[in-house]
Amino acid sequence: MEHELRKVGASDIHNAIVAAWRIEQPRLITSLSKMLRDVPLAEELTQDALLAALEHWPKSGIPERPGAWLATTAKRRALDYLRRSRMLARKHEQVARELEAEQQAMPDLDAALDDDIGDEMLRLIFTACHPLLSQEARVALALRMICGLTTEEIARAFLVSDATVSQRIVRAKRTLSESGLVYESPRGEELSERLATVLEVVYLIFNEGYTAATGEHWLRPQLCQEALRIGRILTSIAPSEPEVHGLLALMELNASRNAARTDAAGAPVLILEQNRALWDLLQIRRGMQALARARELGGAFGFYALQAAIIACHARAATAAETNWTQIAALYSELTKRVASPVIELNRAVAVGMAEGPAAGLEIVNRLGDEPALKTYHLLESVRGDLLFKLQRFEEAKTAFTAAAELAGNRREREFLQRRAAEAADKLGWPTE
């Protein structure tokens, strides 16, 4: 019994460390970046604080304020680094000169109003999205280092291998360190140059929160809320950029369904089976307003605005039967003209299957079978299984659902697909395993 209690306690402590880490990591990196003027170094010392927690908390117990403990430990390590560093004097002189200049100079209030980001988390994302880095490296670095997504989660978002993502992150950190780039606040034209990448980072943060790639839970509401918070700030920083409003519309409309997307046990509930009375009408209204603003600014056919328009079709339908799948399929067709993506084409297959029948959707899915990026993408087999099931090809459906379950990294999604496979087997009269 005593051995079992120790095991439970260790598990609780580990979960507490992971939870505190996910919450505090962005704040710690932001704080240390300002202190050290070196983003990769800040991330390294933040990792040191995590290792310290893993070492000390199992012995001493969970601190009353886990976040404060991590922050204090990280800052101590930063100070130790500065004391040891031969560049200490130069760092101090640099900081002193900058502080003195800030005190003596008259503040440029107009520039501050026009250009200041005004949010430390968002400022750090802009820093990581420096044009010196490739587009893929910027996004991967921001998602891993600042937003705390794992390499596996980022690889799922890009449909590439874990090793590819790891290499991008290592190269990006090296480039930032060797170039001497520091924690900074891009302004004016520099800010505009980075905006598209920042939008992609926020979009992927939201997506991971909306449907988690790995772990025990299908939803990660905290990531959704953080992405929404940043998206709302971006509309004030770049009020004339239609895609900023398009992204906010997409996130608001998708998040409006979160309360209905899982059942009491945490299992996924697909959109056609959701209780629409649980959808958040206020959030739907905010999403529709943001979409209208994107269109007013001439961005109706932007990448994010088109996706928001698709979700708006669901929001307008009082029941699943009233969904305008023909319009949704047309919007996906419009989206594929602008972005060549097998994932978008797979989503179009779902819409075509609903609008024109499962055979038409399956034809599109079968064409996607040779796409290298989708070889390990579980949703390809999941969609295939659903279309086959509707065509009453239950043996093939079971095979597809089983394959999808084996590829799924999230436990809730894997269990859902296993239930679909069992349902197909039941139609055949086979015993379930």
C-alpha positions as CSV (number, residue, x, y, z in Angstrom):
1,M,0.0,0.0,0.0
2,E,2.8,2.4,0.9
3,H,4.5,1.7,-2.4
4,E,1.2,2.5,-4.3
5,L,0.8,5.8,-2.4
6,R,4.3,6.9,-3.4
7,K,3.5,6.1,-7.0
8,V,0.4,8.2,-6.9
9,G,2.3,11.1,-5.2
10,A,5.0,11.0,-7.8
11,S,2.4,11.1,-10.6
12,D,0.6,14.0,-9.0
13,I,3.9,15.9,-8.7
14,H,4.8,15.2,-12.3
15,N,1.4,16.4,-13.5
16,A,1.8,19.6,-11.4
17,I,5.2,20.3,-12.9
18,V,3.8,19.8,-16.5
19,A,0.8,22.0,-15.7
20,A,2.9,24.8,-14.2
21,W,5.4,24.6,-17.0
22,R,2.8,25.0,-19.7
23,I,1.4,28.0,-18.0
24,E,4.6,29.7,-17.0
25,Q,7.0,28.9,-19.8
26,P,6.0,31.9,-22.1
27,R,6.1,34.3,-19.2
28,L,9.5,33.1,-18.1
29,I,11.1,33.3,-21.5
30,T,9.6,36.8,-22.0
31,S,10.9,38.0,-18.6
32,L,14.4,36.5,-19.1
33,S,14.6,37.8,-22.7
34,K,14.1,41.4,-21.4
35,M,16.8,40.8,-18.8
36,L,19.4,39.0,-20.9
37,R,18.6,40.6,-24.4
38,D,19.1,37.1,-25.8
39,V,16.0,35.0,-26.7
40,P,17.7,31.6,-27.2
41,L,19.6,32.0,-24.0
42,A,16.4,32.9,-22.1
43,E,14.8,29.7,-23.4
44,E,17.8,27.6,-22.3
45,L,17.7,29.0,-18.8
46,T,13.9,28.5,-18.6
47,Q,14.5,24.9,-19.4
48,D,17.0,24.8,-16.5
49,A,14.2,25.9,-14.2
50,L,12.1,23.0,-15.3
51,L,14.9,20.5,-14.7
52,A,15.3,22.0,-11.2
53,A,11.6,21.5,-10.5
54,L,11.8,17.9,-11.7
55,E,14.7,17.4,-9.3
56,H,13.5,19.2,-6.2
57,W,9.7,18.9,-6.2
58,P,9.5,15.1,-5.7
59,K,11.7,15.6,-2.6
60,S,10.3,18.8,-1.2
61,G,6.7,18.6,-2.4
62,I,4.7,21.0,-4.7
63,P,5.3,24.7,-3.8
64,E,2.3,26.7,-2.7
65,R,2.9,29.0,-5.8
66,P,4.5,26.8,-8.5
67,G,4.7,29.6,-11.0
68,A,6.5,31.9,-8.6
69,W,9.0,29.1,-7.7
70,L,9.8,28.6,-11.4
71,A,10.1,32.3,-12.0
72,T,12.5,32.8,-9.0
73,T,14.6,29.8,-10.0
74,A,14.9,30.9,-13.7
75,K,15.9,34.5,-12.7
76,R,18.5,33.2,-10.3
77,R,20.0,31.2,-13.1
78,A,20.0,34.2,-15.3
79,L,21.8,36.3,-12.7
80,D,24.3,33.5,-12.1
81,Y,25.0,33.5,-15.8
82,L,25.5,37.2,-15.9
83,R,27.9,37.1,-13.0
84,R,29.9,34.3,-14.6
85,S,29.9,35.8,-18.0
86,R,32.9,37.8,-19.2
87,M,30.5,40.0,-21.0
88,L,28.9,41.1,-17.7
89,A,30.5,44.6,-17.8
90,R,29.5,45.1,-21.5
91,K,26.0,44.0,-20.7
92,H,25.7,46.4,-17.8
93,E,27.1,49.2,-19.8
94,Q,24.7,48.6,-22.6
95,V,21.7,48.4,-20.3
96,A,22.9,51.5,-18.4
97,R,23.3,53.5,-21.7
98,E,19.9,52.5,-22.9
99,L,18.2,53.4,-19.6
100,E,20.0,56.7,-19.5
101,A,19.0,57.5,-23.1
102,E,15.4,56.5,-22.4
103,Q,15.3,58.9,-19.4
104,Q,16.8,61.8,-21.2
105,A,14.9,61.5,-24.5
106,M,11.5,63.0,-24.9
107,P,9.0,60.1,-25.6
108,D,7.6,59.9,-29.1
109,L,4.0,59.5,-28.1
110,D,2.8,59.2,-31.7
111,A,5.2,56.5,-32.5
112,A,4.2,54.6,-29.3
113,L,0.6,54.8,-30.2
114,D,1.3,53.7,-33.8
115,D,3.9,51.0,-33.3
116,D,4.0,49.6,-29.7
117,I,2.8,46.0,-29.5
118,G,1.8,46.5,-25.9
119,D,1.8,42.8,-24.9
120,E,5.0,40.9,-23.8
121,M,3.9,37.5,-25.1
122,L,3.0,38.9,-28.5
123,R,6.2,41.0,-28.6
124,L,8.2,37.8,-28.1
125,I,6.4,36.1,-30.9
126,F,7.3,39.1,-33.2
127,T,10.9,38.8,-32.1
128,A,11.1,35.1,-33.0
129,C,9.5,35.8,-36.4
130,H,12.5,37.8,-37.6
131,P,12.9,38.0,-41.4
132,L,16.5,36.6,-41.0
133,L,14.9,33.2,-40.4
134,S,13.1,31.2,-43.0
135,Q,9.3,31.2,-42.8
136,E,9.2,27.6,-41.5
137,A,11.9,28.2,-39.0
138,R,10.2,31.3,-37.6
139,V,6.9,29.5,-37.0
140,A,8.6,26.4,-35.6
141,L,10.8,28.4,-33.2
142,A,7.9,30.5,-31.9
143,L,5.7,27.5,-31.4
144,R,8.3,25.5,-29.6
145,M,10.3,28.0,-27.6
146,I,7.6,30.6,-26.8
147,C,4.3,28.8,-26.9
148,G,5.5,25.5,-25.4
149,L,4.2,23.1,-28.1
150,T,6.2,19.9,-28.4
151,T,8.2,18.9,-31.5
152,E,5.6,16.2,-32.2
153,E,2.7,18.7,-32.1
154,I,4.5,21.1,-34.4
155,A,5.4,18.3,-36.8
156,R,1.7,17.3,-37.0
157,A,0.8,20.9,-37.9
158,F,3.4,21.0,-40.7
159,L,2.8,17.4,-41.8
160,V,6.6,16.7,-41.6
161,S,8.8,14.5,-39.4
162,D,9.8,15.3,-35.8
163,A,13.4,15.3,-37.0
164,T,12.7,18.0,-39.6
165,V,11.1,20.2,-37.0
166,S,14.0,19.7,-34.5
167,Q,16.5,20.7,-37.2
168,R,14.6,23.8,-38.0
169,I,14.5,24.9,-34.4
170,V,18.2,24.2,-33.8
171,R,19.2,26.2,-36.9
172,A,16.9,29.0,-36.0
173,K,18.3,29.3,-32.4
174,R,21.8,29.2,-33.8
175,T,21.0,32.0,-36.3
176,L,19.5,34.2,-33.7
177,S,22.5,33.7,-31.3
178,E,25.2,34.2,-34.0
179,S,23.5,37.2,-35.5
180,G,23.4,39.1,-32.2
181,L,19.7,39.7,-32.5
182,V,18.1,40.5,-29.2
183,Y,14.7,40.8,-27.7
184,E,13.2,43.7,-29.6
185,S,10.0,45.5,-30.5
186,P,9.6,45.7,-34.3
187,R,7.9,48.9,-35.4
188,G,6.3,50.3,-38.5
189,E,7.4,48.5,-41.6
190,E,9.4,45.9,-39.7
191,L,6.2,44.9,-37.8
192,S,4.2,44.7,-41.0
193,E,6.9,42.4,-42.6
194,R,6.5,39.9,-39.7
195,L,2.7,40.1,-39.4
196,A,1.9,37.2,-41.8
197,T,4.2,34.8,-39.9
198,V,2.8,36.0,-36.5
199,L,-0.7,35.3,-37.8
200,E,0.4,31.8,-38.8
201,V,1.8,31.2,-35.3
202,V,-1.4,32.3,-33.6
203,Y,-3.4,30.2,-36.0
204,L,-1.4,27.1,-35.2
205,I,-1.6,27.8,-31.4
206,F,-5.3,27.9,-31.7
207,N,-5.5,24.7,-33.8
208,E,-3.5,22.8,-31.2
209,G,-5.8,24.0,-28.5
210,Y,-8.9,23.2,-30.6
211,T,-7.8,19.6,-31.4
212,A,-4.8,18.5,-29.5
213,A,-2.3,16.3,-31.4
214,T,-1.2,14.3,-28.4
215,G,-2.1,13.8,-24.8
216,E,-5.1,12.7,-22.8
217,H,-7.5,15.6,-23.7
218,W,-9.0,16.4,-27.0
219,L,-9.3,20.1,-26.2
220,R,-6.7,22.4,-24.6
221,P,-8.9,25.5,-23.8
222,Q,-6.0,27.5,-22.4
223,L,-4.3,27.5,-25.8
224,C,-7.5,28.5,-27.5
225,Q,-8.0,31.4,-25.1
226,E,-4.4,32.6,-25.4
227,A,-4.6,32.6,-29.2
228,L,-7.9,34.5,-29.0
229,R,-6.4,37.0,-26.6
230,I,-3.5,37.6,-29.0
231,G,-5.8,37.8,-32.0
232,R,-7.9,40.5,-30.3
233,I,-4.7,42.5,-29.6
234,L,-3.6,42.1,-33.2
235,T,-6.8,43.8,-34.5
236,S,-5.9,46.9,-32.5
237,I,-2.3,46.8,-33.7
238,A,-3.2,46.3,-37.4
239,P,-6.8,47.4,-37.7
240,S,-6.6,47.8,-41.4
241,E,-5.3,44.3,-42.2
242,P,-8.2,42.2,-43.4
243,E,-6.5,38.9,-42.6
244,V,-6.1,39.9,-38.9
245,H,-9.9,40.2,-38.7
246,G,-10.3,37.0,-40.7
247,L,-8.2,35.0,-38.3
248,L,-10.0,36.5,-35.3
249,A,-13.3,35.6,-36.9
250,L,-12.1,32.0,-37.6
251,M,-11.0,31.5,-34.0
252,E,-14.1,33.1,-32.4
253,L,-16.5,31.0,-34.5
254,N,-14.6,27.8,-33.9
255,A,-14.3,28.5,-30.2
256,S,-18.0,29.2,-29.9
257,R,-18.6,25.4,-30.2
258,N,-16.1,24.2,-27.6
259,A,-18.7,23.5,-24.9
260,A,-20.5,21.1,-27.2
261,R,-17.4,19.4,-28.7
262,T,-16.9,16.9,-25.9
263,D,-19.3,14.8,-23.8
264,A,-19.3,14.5,-20.0
265,A,-16.5,11.9,-20.2
266,G,-14.3,14.2,-22.5
267,A,-14.9,12.1,-25.6
268,P,-15.2,14.0,-29.0
269,V,-18.6,14.9,-30.3
270,L,-18.7,15.6,-34.0
271,I,-20.4,18.7,-35.3
272,L,-23.5,16.9,-36.8
273,E,-24.2,15.4,-33.4
274,Q,-23.5,18.5,-31.2
275,N,-26.1,20.1,-29.0
276,R,-26.3,23.5,-30.7
277,A,-28.0,25.1,-27.6
278,L,-24.5,24.9,-26.1
279,W,-22.9,27.0,-28.8
280,D,-21.9,30.4,-27.5
281,L,-24.1,33.0,-29.3
282,L,-22.1,36.0,-28.1
283,Q,-18.9,34.5,-29.5
284,I,-20.7,33.7,-32.7
285,R,-21.8,37.3,-32.9
286,R,-18.2,38.5,-32.3
287,G,-16.9,36.1,-35.0
288,M,-19.5,37.3,-37.5
289,Q,-18.6,41.0,-36.8
290,A,-14.9,40.2,-37.4
291,L,-15.7,38.4,-40.6
292,A,-17.8,41.3,-41.8
293,R,-14.9,43.7,-41.0
294,A,-12.5,41.5,-43.0
295,R,-14.8,41.7,-46.0
296,E,-15.2,45.5,-45.6
297,L,-11.5,45.8,-45.9
298,G,-11.5,43.7,-49.1
299,G,-10.3,40.5,-47.6
300,A,-13.2,38.2,-48.3
301,F,-11.0,35.7,-50.2
302,G,-8.1,35.7,-47.7
303,F,-6.9,32.4,-46.3
304,Y,-8.4,33.0,-42.8
305,A,-11.5,34.8,-44.0
306,L,-12.5,31.9,-46.3
307,Q,-12.1,29.4,-43.5
308,A,-14.2,31.7,-41.2
309,A,-16.8,31.9,-43.9
310,I,-17.0,28.1,-43.9
311,I,-17.5,28.0,-40.1
312,A,-20.1,30.7,-40.4
313,C,-22.2,28.4,-42.5
314,H,-22.3,26.0,-39.6
315,A,-23.1,28.9,-37.2
316,R,-26.1,30.0,-39.2
317,A,-27.6,26.5,-39.3
318,A,-30.1,26.1,-36.5
319,T,-29.9,22.3,-37.0
320,A,-27.4,20.0,-38.6
321,A,-29.9,19.2,-41.4
322,E,-30.0,22.9,-42.4
323,T,-26.3,23.2,-43.0
324,N,-25.5,24.5,-46.5
325,W,-23.0,21.9,-47.6
326,T,-23.0,23.0,-51.2
327,Q,-21.8,26.5,-50.1
328,I,-19.2,25.0,-47.8
329,A,-17.9,22.8,-50.7
330,A,-17.7,25.9,-52.9
331,L,-15.8,27.8,-50.3
332,Y,-13.3,25.0,-50.0
333,S,-12.9,25.0,-53.8
334,E,-12.1,28.7,-53.6
335,L,-9.6,28.0,-50.8
336,T,-7.8,25.4,-52.8
337,K,-7.3,27.9,-55.6
338,R,-5.3,30.1,-53.3
339,V,-3.5,27.5,-51.1
340,A,-2.3,24.1,-52.5
341,S,-2.8,22.0,-49.4
342,P,-3.8,18.3,-49.2
343,V,-5.4,18.9,-45.8
344,I,-7.7,21.5,-47.4
345,E,-8.5,19.1,-50.2
346,L,-9.3,16.5,-47.6
347,N,-11.7,18.9,-45.9
348,R,-13.3,19.6,-49.3
349,A,-13.8,15.9,-49.7
350,V,-15.9,15.9,-46.5
351,A,-18.0,18.8,-47.7
352,V,-18.5,17.2,-51.2
353,G,-19.4,14.0,-49.5
354,M,-22.2,15.8,-47.6
355,A,-23.3,17.9,-50.6
356,E,-23.1,15.3,-53.4
357,G,-23.0,12.0,-51.6
358,P,-20.3,9.8,-50.1
359,A,-19.2,8.3,-53.4
360,A,-18.2,11.8,-54.7
361,G,-16.3,12.5,-51.5
362,L,-14.5,9.1,-51.6
363,E,-13.3,9.8,-55.1
364,I,-11.4,12.8,-53.8
365,V,-10.0,10.9,-50.8
366,N,-8.8,8.1,-53.0
367,R,-6.9,10.7,-55.2
368,L,-5.2,11.9,-52.0
369,G,-3.9,8.5,-51.1
370,D,-0.5,9.0,-52.7
371,E,0.1,12.4,-51.1
372,P,3.4,12.0,-49.1
373,A,2.3,14.5,-46.5
374,L,-0.7,12.5,-45.7
375,K,0.9,9.1,-45.3
376,T,0.9,9.3,-41.5
377,Y,-2.0,11.7,-41.2
378,H,-4.7,9.9,-39.3
379,L,-7.6,12.0,-40.6
380,L,-7.1,10.7,-44.1
381,E,-8.1,7.2,-43.0
382,S,-10.7,8.6,-40.7
383,V,-12.5,10.5,-43.5
384,R,-12.1,7.4,-45.7
385,G,-13.7,5.2,-43.1
386,D,-16.6,7.6,-42.6
387,L,-17.4,7.7,-46.3
388,L,-17.1,3.9,-46.7
389,F,-19.4,3.4,-43.7
390,K,-22.0,5.6,-45.3
391,L,-21.7,3.6,-48.5
392,Q,-22.3,0.4,-46.3
393,R,-18.8,-0.9,-47.2
394,F,-18.4,-1.9,-43.6
395,E,-15.4,-4.2,-43.9
396,E,-13.3,-1.5,-45.7
397,A,-14.6,1.1,-43.2
398,K,-13.4,-1.0,-40.3
399,T,-9.9,-1.3,-41.9
400,A,-9.8,2.4,-42.4
401,F,-10.9,3.3,-38.9
402,T,-8.4,0.8,-37.4
403,A,-5.6,2.4,-39.4
404,A,-6.6,5.9,-38.4
405,A,-6.7,4.8,-34.7
406,E,-3.2,3.5,-35.0
407,L,-1.9,6.8,-36.4
408,A,-3.8,9.0,-33.9
409,G,-1.5,10.6,-31.2
410,N,-4.3,11.8,-29.0
411,R,-5.9,9.3,-26.7
412,R,-9.4,10.6,-26.9
413,E,-9.3,10.7,-30.7
414,R,-7.8,7.2,-30.8
415,E,-10.6,5.8,-28.6
416,F,-13.2,7.5,-30.8
417,L,-11.8,5.9,-33.9
418,Q,-11.6,2.5,-32.2
419,R,-15.3,2.9,-31.4
420,R,-16.0,3.6,-35.1
421,A,-14.1,0.5,-36.1
422,A,-16.1,-1.5,-33.6
423,E,-19.3,0.0,-35.0
424,A,-18.4,-1.1,-38.5
425,A,-17.5,-4.6,-37.2
426,D,-20.9,-4.8,-35.5
427,K,-22.6,-4.0,-38.8
428,L,-20.8,-7.1,-40.2
429,G,-21.8,-9.2,-37.3
430,W,-18.2,-9.6,-36.2
431,P,-17.3,-9.9,-32.5
432,T,-15.6,-6.8,-31.1
433,E,-12.1,-7.1,-29.6
